[in-house]
Amino acid sequence: MYKPGEVFQPKAFPKMTYIDRLFDEDSTYEEELQDDLEDTGTLVVITGASKSGHIVLSAVGERVAAVNFVDEDNVRGVGQHYSVRRGNMRIFFYGIGRFYQRRRDELTELREEDTFLGFIDRRARECRNFDGAPVYLLEEALQKDFDAIVVTNASFVDIAKSLHTCGVSHAKILSYLAYLAKKKGAARQEFGTFGDCSGMRILMTTVDLDYNGGTLALVHAAEAMSARGDRVTIAAPAANEKLLKEVLRLPVKVCLMPGVRYLNREQMDWMYAYDACLVNVYQNGAFAVEASQCVPTLWWMHEPSNRFCSVYRDIQQEFPELLREENFFRLRIAAVSEQAKANFEHYYPGRVDAILPYCLPDSGQDFIDEPQERVTFAIIGGVCERKGQDVFLRAVALLPEQLKEKAAFVLIGGSDGEDAFSAAVRAAAEKEPSVKLLGVLNRAEMRKAYRRIDVVVCASREECLPTTMAEGMMYRKICIATDAAGMNGMIQSGKNGLIVPVEDAEALARRMRHIIERPREYEAMRCAARHTYEEYFTPKKFSERLIEELGKTVECWKKKS
């Protein structure tokens, strides 16, 4: 018996699994098939009859349309989200630039199983042949019969939107990784070994295993859960070699699956080996929806709003059919903070089930500060408008000169140096002798820098849960955050930290001035900050919360299956 949502295989039609179609009275069977075909793409050819004698599927050339899957007499799901094409597809590659050229060998190998129609590129008039294949303008390619356009260009979302505007259905638009997933399925490389484990078997999925906030939160989660005896596997499309080596020091496995974000239900049988799945970040939403058909799945949100980041808009455009609220019925959804919850619920009101802050491994227990003559303020993070380095520097400029001489101000974080904001921050910093730009620091350098920092400032215009605040609290620093930094529920201003209005340089300058003038009055605040870290951010506290949430996820999934 096929499970609900599975795609039927040729010549393997089970006697007791059948399909029952209800058509509009004014439509013929062939018309209904054609409508479904336009909506869902192409599937394998299957013919047969239900146990009640109804026709199951009729072939249309080499293609058939998806219909309702039925188990016994109950409709269980719709094939729309599980449509595939077996064997040969007629495809175009959209783009012949650097993105394609860096992946030429792999794409050339992948397309050998398909009928490759050629390339689409705006330079087709100047370049009519490329890599032994014709190059077409978009309007020329759209006149041909094709099954898919694979976007071999870094600007997938913009191109996909343009193609859809031209009448190409979403089902026929594939990113490079989606095409890779179709051709290679769940092909993967595995690394690492489990420790002595007797707990839950947990799959954790994320975007590329790299040094970004969301991924590091998942790595810390894997470390916390493996420490309590759970068997944790991290799945990601790719990995930074340095971070991969760090992760493999833990008793966890890492599974690299280039197309993991694009796997559909029929490619997920391997997931039955797990008790639960933690899907990290909104970018992996399509995987979360499909995975929830197999195992209890908790989806964990970290994303800012679209004001400074286009993640929600881009992913909704990439997966317009899957990322609808009605497809979340088997999922539980958590957010790292109230701010992250608000950002998600802007699109899906009332759908976040829990607040689940991340954890940080404790490196502050035996931490000793280096005595400094000056009170040192630091703002940490990549230089960009959202992080508010300009507000920080305006606050510094408002301080009296005699106070600036008693303080030091450092900016830690990368900058491309080419955009207008970065240039303005650099120009403002160069005007202040007490300000230093330290650039990007590695972990060891960052830990050393914290020994000389007294105050950590988060001047961000928007954050969900800034790591710098959690680190500052761990190291017993005075922490100043804006009221848009996602810390409102954790910082009680004046007790374990300070809250200032967002974009209010004068309010920030007043806090700075008071600290410079009376640094000893903040010793109790430093101790309270450490207590806040121990209450919210230790691996032990996190693992307790996650186990509780996974337990609820399992119960919810069982009820809704």
C-alpha positions in Angstrom: 0.0 0.0 0.0 1.4 3.4 -1.0 1.6 6.0 1.7 -0.4 9.2 1.2 1.5 11.6 -1.1 3.7 9.0 -2.7 4.2 9.0 -6.5 3.2 5.8 -8.2 5.8 3.9 -10.1 5.3 2.4 -13.6 4.3 -1.3 -13.7 4.0 -1.4 -9.9 0.3 -0.4 -9.4 -1.0 -2.0 -6.2 -4.3 -3.7 -6.3 -5.8 -2.1 -3.2 -4.5 1.4 -3.8 -6.6 3.3 -6.3 -7.6 6.7 -7.5 -11.1 8.1 -7.7 -11.6 11.3 -9.6 -14.6 13.6 -9.4 -14.9 15.8 -12.5 -17.0 18.8 -13.3 -20.0 17.7 -15.3 -19.1 20.1 -18.1 -15.5 18.7 -18.4 -14.3 15.7 -20.2 -11.7 13.4 -18.6 -9.0 14.6 -21.1 -9.8 18.2 -20.3 -9.3 17.5 -16.5 -6.0 15.8 -17.2 -4.8 18.7 -19.2 -5.8 21.2 -16.5 -4.0 19.1 -13.9 -1.0 18.8 -16.2 -0.7 22.6 -16.5 -0.9 22.9 -12.7 1.4 20.1 -11.6 4.0 19.4 -14.3 4.6 15.9 -15.7 4.5 12.5 -14.0 5.1 8.9 -15.0 2.7 7.1 -17.3 0.3 4.9 -15.4 -2.9 3.3 -16.5 -5.2 1.1 -14.5 -8.5 0.8 -12.7 -9.7 1.2 -9.1 -11.3 -1.7 -7.2 -14.6 -0.1 -8.0 -13.9 -0.1 -11.7 -13.2 3.6 -12.2 -10.4 4.6 -14.5 -7.3 5.4 -12.5 -5.1 7.5 -14.9 -5.1 7.9 -18.6 -1.9 8.5 -20.5 -1.5 11.7 -22.5 1.4 10.9 -24.8 4.3 10.3 -22.5 2.7 12.4 -19.7 -0.1 12.1 -17.2 -1.5 14.5 -14.7 -1.4 14.2 -10.9 -4.7 13.4 -9.2 -5.9 12.6 -5.7 -4.2 9.8 -3.9 -6.7 7.4 -2.2 -6.1 4.8 0.4 -9.1 2.5 0.8 -12.1 4.9 0.5 -10.5 8.1 1.9 -8.8 10.9 0.0 -5.5 11.5 1.8 -3.7 14.1 -0.3 -3.2 15.8 -3.6 -0.4 15.0 -5.9 0.3 18.6 -6.8 3.3 18.9 -4.5 4.8 15.6 -5.4 4.9 15.8 -9.2 8.0 14.5 -10.9 9.2 13.6 -14.3 10.9 10.3 -14.9 13.7 9.9 -17.4 14.0 12.4 -20.3 13.1 16.0 -19.9 13.3 18.7 -22.6 15.3 21.5 -20.8 16.9 24.9 -21.3 19.7 26.4 -19.2 19.1 30.1 -18.5 22.5 31.8 -18.4 26.0 31.3 -19.8 27.9 33.5 -17.4 30.2 32.8 -14.5 27.6 31.0 -12.5 27.2 28.4 -15.2 30.8 28.3 -16.1 31.9 27.4 -12.5 29.5 24.5 -12.7 29.9 23.6 -16.3 31.3 20.0 -15.8 28.6 19.0 -13.4 25.7 20.5 -15.4 27.1 18.9 -18.6 27.0 15.5 -16.9 23.5 16.1 -15.4 21.9 17.0 -18.7 23.1 13.9 -20.5 20.0 12.1 -19.3 17.7 14.8 -20.7 17.1 16.4 -24.1 19.1 19.6 -23.9 17.4 22.2 -26.1 20.1 24.9 -25.5 20.8 28.0 -23.6 18.7 31.1 -23.0 20.7 34.4 -22.6 20.1 38.0 -23.4 23.4 38.0 -25.4 22.1 35.5 -27.9 22.3 37.8 -30.8 26.1 38.1 -30.2 26.6 34.5 -29.2 24.4 32.0 -31.1 26.3 28.9 -30.1 27.9 28.1 -26.7 29.4 24.8 -25.5 28.2 23.1 -28.6 24.5 24.1 -28.1 22.4 26.9 -29.5 21.7 30.1 -27.6 18.2 31.6 -27.7 16.7 34.9 -26.6 13.9 34.2 -24.1 11.1 35.0 -26.6 12.6 32.5 -29.0 12.9 29.8 -26.4 9.3 30.2 -25.3 8.1 29.2 -28.7 9.5 25.7 -28.3 8.1 22.7 -26.4 10.0 22.3 -23.2 9.5 20.7 -19.8 11.8 22.9 -17.7 14.0 25.9 -17.6 17.0 25.5 -15.3 18.2 28.9 -14.1 22.0 28.8 -14.2 22.4 32.3 -13.0 22.9 33.7 -9.4 19.8 35.9 -9.7 17.3 33.0 -9.5 14.4 34.8 -7.8 14.4 37.8 -10.3 14.7 35.5 -13.3 12.0 33.1 -12.0 9.7 36.1 -11.4 10.4 37.3 -15.0 9.7 33.9 -16.4 6.5 33.5 -14.5 5.4 36.9 -15.8 6.0 35.6 -19.3 3.6 32.7 -18.7 6.0 30.0 -17.6 4.5 28.0 -14.7 6.4 27.7 -11.4 6.6 23.9 -11.9 8.7 24.5 -15.0 11.2 26.8 -13.4 14.1 25.1 -11.6 17.1 26.5 -9.8 20.4 24.8 -10.2 20.0 23.0 -6.9 16.5 22.0 -7.6 17.7 20.4 -10.9 20.5 18.8 -9.0 18.0 17.3 -6.5 15.8 16.0 -9.4 18.7 14.3 -11.0 20.6 13.0 -8.0 17.8 12.7 -5.5 19.0 12.1 -1.9 22.6 11.4 -3.0 24.9 12.5 -0.1 28.3 12.3 1.6 28.4 11.4 5.3 31.1 12.4 7.8 31.7 11.8 11.5 30.6 9.3 14.0 28.1 9.2 16.9 29.2 8.9 20.5 27.7 6.6 23.1 24.1 7.5 22.3 20.8 6.1 23.8 18.6 9.1 23.3 16.5 10.4 20.4 17.6 10.1 16.8 17.4 13.7 15.6 18.0 15.1 12.1 18.9 18.8 12.0 18.9 20.6 8.6 20.3 24.0 7.8 21.5 26.1 4.9 25.2 25.8 4.0 27.3 24.9 7.0 29.1 28.2 7.3 29.9 31.0 9.8 26.5 32.7 9.8 24.2 33.2 12.8 21.5 30.8 12.0 23.8 27.9 11.1 26.0 28.4 14.2 22.8 28.4 16.3 22.1 24.9 14.9 25.6 23.7 15.4 25.4 24.7 19.1 22.0 23.0 19.3 23.6 19.8 17.8 26.4 20.0 20.4 24.0 20.5 23.3 21.8 17.5 22.2 24.7 15.2 21.5 26.1 16.0 25.0 22.9 14.6 26.5 23.2 11.4 24.6 21.1 12.0 21.5 22.1 10.8 18.0 22.3 14.0 16.0 22.8 14.2 12.2 23.3 17.6 10.6 22.2 17.8 6.9 23.3 20.8 4.7 23.8 21.4 1.0 27.5 22.3 1.5 30.1 23.1 4.1 32.9 25.5 4.9 35.9 23.2 5.3 37.1 24.9 8.4 33.7 24.8 10.2 33.2 21.2 9.0 36.4 20.2 10.8 35.2 21.9 14.0 31.8 20.2 13.8 33.4 16.8 13.3 35.1 17.1 16.7 31.7 16.6 18.1 30.0 13.2 18.4 27.6 14.0 15.5 27.3 13.0 11.9 27.3 15.5 9.0 25.4 14.7 5.8 26.1 16.9 2.8 23.3 16.8 0.3 23.5 19.5 -2.4 19.8 19.3 -3.2 18.4 18.9 0.3 16.3 22.0 0.2 14.5 20.7 -2.9 13.8 17.1 -2.0 10.2 16.0 -2.4 8.3 13.4 -0.4 9.3 10.5 -2.7 13.0 11.2 -2.1 12.7 11.1 1.7 12.3 7.4 2.7 15.7 7.7 4.5 14.1 10.0 7.0 12.1 7.2 8.6 15.3 6.4 10.5 14.8 9.5 12.7 12.5 10.2 15.6 12.3 13.9 14.9 13.6 16.6 12.6 14.6 20.2 13.5 14.5 22.3 10.4 16.5 25.5 10.7 15.6 28.9 9.2 12.8 30.0 6.8 14.9 29.2 3.7 14.4 25.5 4.4 10.6 25.8 4.5 9.9 23.6 1.5 11.9 20.9 3.1 10.1 21.3 6.4 6.7 20.9 4.7 7.8 17.7 2.9 9.7 16.3 5.9 6.6 16.7 8.1 4.9 14.1 5.9 7.5 11.6 7.1 8.6 12.4 10.7 7.6 14.9 13.5 9.2 18.2 12.4 9.9 21.4 14.3 10.7 24.5 12.1 12.9 27.1 13.8 12.8 30.8 12.8 15.6 33.3 13.0 14.8 35.7 10.2 14.5 39.5 10.3 11.7 41.3 8.4 11.8 42.3 4.8 12.9 45.8 5.8 16.5 44.9 5.6 16.4 41.4 4.3 14.5 39.8 1.4 14.5 36.2 2.8 10.7 36.0 3.2 9.9 37.5 -0.1 12.6 35.5 -2.0 11.7 32.1 -0.6 7.9 32.7 -1.1 8.6 33.4 -4.7 10.8 30.3 -5.0 8.3 28.0 -3.4 4.9 29.6 -4.0 2.9 26.4 -3.8 4.5 24.7 -0.8 4.8 27.8 1.5 1.2 28.2 2.1 -0.2 28.1 5.6 -2.5 25.1 4.9 0.6 23.0 4.2 1.9 23.6 7.8 -0.8 21.5 9.5 1.7 18.8 10.6 4.5 21.2 11.6 5.2 22.9 14.9 6.9 26.2 14.5 9.3 27.9 17.0 11.1 31.3 16.9 14.2 32.4 18.6 12.6 35.5 20.0 9.4 37.5 20.1 10.8 39.7 17.2 11.4 36.6 15.1 7.9 35.4 15.9 6.4 38.8 14.8 8.3 38.6 11.5 7.0 35.2 10.7 3.5 35.9 11.8 3.4 38.9 9.6 2.8 36.3 6.8 1.3 33.5 8.8 -0.7 35.0 11.7 -0.8 33.0 14.9 1.3 30.1 13.6 4.3 30.2 16.0 3.9 27.6 18.7 6.9 28.4 20.9 9.8 30.7 21.7 13.1 28.8 21.5 16.2 30.9 22.1 19.5 29.4 20.9 22.3 28.4 23.2 26.0 29.4 23.4 28.7 27.1 24.8 29.9 28.6 28.1 33.4 30.0 27.7 32.9 32.7 30.4 33.1 30.7 33.6 36.9 31.3 34.2 37.0 34.4 32.1 39.3 37.2 33.4 39.3 40.8 32.1 42.4 42.6 31.3 42.5 45.9 33.3 42.3 48.9 31.0 42.9 52.6 31.7 39.9 53.5 29.4 36.3 52.3 29.4 36.0 50.4 26.1 32.8 50.3 24.1 32.4 47.8 21.3 29.9 47.3 18.5 30.2 43.9 16.9 28.8 42.8 13.5 29.1 43.3 9.8 29.0 46.9 8.8 25.5 47.6 7.3 22.5 49.8 7.9 20.6 47.2 9.9 23.5 47.0 12.5 23.4 50.7 13.2 27.1 51.5 13.3 26.2 55.1 12.1 24.1 55.6 15.2 26.9 54.3 17.4 29.3 56.8 15.9 26.8 59.7 16.2 26.5 58.9 19.9 30.3 59.0 20.2 30.4 62.4 18.5 27.9 63.8 21.0 30.2 63.0 24.0 32.3 65.8 25.5 36.0 65.7 24.4 37.2 65.2 28.0 35.0 62.1 28.3 36.2 60.7 24.9 39.7 60.8 26.3 38.7 58.5 29.1 37.1 56.0 26.7 37.8 53.8 23.6 35.3 52.8 20.9 35.9 49.9 18.6 34.0 48.5 15.6 34.5 44.8 15.0 33.1 43.3 11.8 33.6 43.0 8.1 32.8 45.6 5.5 33.0 45.5 1.7 34.0 49.1 1.8 32.3 49.9 -1.5 28.7 50.7 -0.6 27.7 54.2 0.5 26.9 53.1 4.1 30.3 51.5 4.7 32.1 54.5 3.2 30.1 56.9 5.5 30.9 54.8 8.6 34.6 54.7 7.7 34.6 58.5 7.2 32.8 59.1 10.5 35.2 56.8 12.4 38.3 58.5 10.9 37.1 61.8 12.4 37.3 60.4 16.0 40.7 59.7 17.4 39.2 57.4 20.1 37.5 55.2 17.5 39.2 52.1 16.0 38.0 49.8 13.1 39.3 46.3 13.9 37.7 44.5 11.0 36.9 40.8 11.1 38.3 38.8 14.0 38.4 35.0 14.3 37.2 33.2 17.4 40.5 33.3 19.2 41.0 36.9 18.4 37.4 37.7 19.5 37.8 36.0 22.8 41.0 38.0 23.4 39.2 41.2 22.4 36.4 40.6 25.0 39.0 40.7 27.7 39.5 44.4 26.9 35.9 45.3 26.3 33.7 46.8 29.1 30.5 47.5 27.2 28.9 45.7 24.3 26.6 47.9 22.3 23.8 46.7 19.9 22.7 49.7 18.0 20.7 47.7 15.5 17.6 49.0 13.7 16.4 45.4 13.8 17.5 42.1 15.3 15.9 38.9 16.2 18.3 37.8 19.0 21.8 39.2 18.6 24.6 36.8 19.5 26.7 39.7 20.6 24.3 40.4 23.5 24.3 36.7 24.6 28.1 36.7 24.4 28.4 39.9 26.3 26.2 38.6 29.1 28.2 35.3 29.2 31.4 37.4 29.7 29.8 39.7 32.3 29.8 42.8 30.2 27.6 45.8 30.4 25.1 45.3 27.5 23.3 48.2 25.8 20.6 47.2 23.2 18.0 49.1 21.2 14.4 48.3 21.8 14.4 46.8 18.3 17.1 44.2 19.0 14.9 41.4 20.2 16.1 41.6 23.8 13.2 43.3 25.4 11.9 40.2 27.1 15.4 39.3 28.5 16.9 42.7 29.5 15.3 44.6 32.3 16.8 48.0 31.7 18.8 49.2 34.6 19.2 45.7 36.2 20.9 43.3 33.8 21.5 45.6 30.9 20.3 48.8 29.3 17.7 49.5 26.6 17.7 52.6 24.5 15.2 53.7 21.8 16.2 52.6 18.3 18.0 55.2 16.2 18.3 57.5 19.3 21.9 58.6 19.3 21.3 61.1 22.1 19.9 58.4 24.4 22.8 56.1 23.7 25.3 59.0 24.3 23.7 59.6 27.7 24.1 55.9 28.7 27.7 56.0 27.5 28.4 59.2 29.4 27.1 57.8 32.7 29.1 54.6 32.3 32.3 56.5 31.6 31.7 58.8 34.6 30.7 56.0 37.1 31.9 52.6 35.9 32.0 51.1 39.4 28.2 51.5 39.7 27.7 48.8 37.1 29.3 45.8 38.9 25.9 44.5 40.0 24.6 44.8 36.4 27.6 42.7 35.2 26.7 39.9 37.6 23.0 40.1 36.6 24.0 39.8 33.0 25.8 36.6 33.7 22.8 35.3 35.5 20.7 36.1 32.5 23.0 34.1 30.3 22.7 31.1 32.6 18.9 31.4 32.6 18.4 31.6 28.9 21.5 30.6 26.9 23.4 27.7 28.4 23.5 24.4 26.5 21.8 22.6 29.4 18.9 25.0 29.5 18.6 24.8 25.7 18.6 21.0 25.6 15.9 20.9 28.2 13.7 23.3 26.2 14.3 21.6 22.9 13.5 18.1 24.3 10.2 19.6 25.7 9.4 21.1 22.3 10.3 18.0 20.4 8.1 16.0 22.7 5.2 18.3 21.9 6.1 18.1 18.2 5.9 14.3 18.3 2.5 14.3 20.0 1.1 16.9 17.7 2.4 15.0 14.6 0.8 11.7 15.8 -2.6 13.4 16.3 -2.5 15.0 12.9 -1.2 12.0 11.0 
